[in-house]
Amino acid sequence: LSFYLGGSYFCDDMITVDVALVVNGEPKRYSIEGIKSSNSKVLFLIDDLLASEQAEFFKDFKACSSAVIRVNESHCTSDMFKFNMSGSTNAVNFMLK
């Protein structure tokens, strides 16, 4: 199970991404180093959400009500994405079946 962003254009090869997952009304903050795709249209954040080193992030990802992701570009403008995560636990559980 991977975590990535699409639908934008990414300039830097390696990009620091700030992720805030709102769990029980409190933001849980993470900083992730993303890698852009060869066509610069996808930013790969986490290859394997089920890996043991991602356990805390994955738990918060499944429990969050919303997510805010800021892509910190050095050559292009930084982008911010906001997601309503209602139903995300069910979606993740479905993908794991």
Secondary structure, DSSP 8 states (H G I E B T S, - for coil): --EEEESS---SSEEEEEEEEEETTEEEEEEEEEEE-TTSSEEEEES-TTSGGGHHHHHHHHH-SEEEEEEE-SSS--EEEEEE-TTHHHHHHHHH-
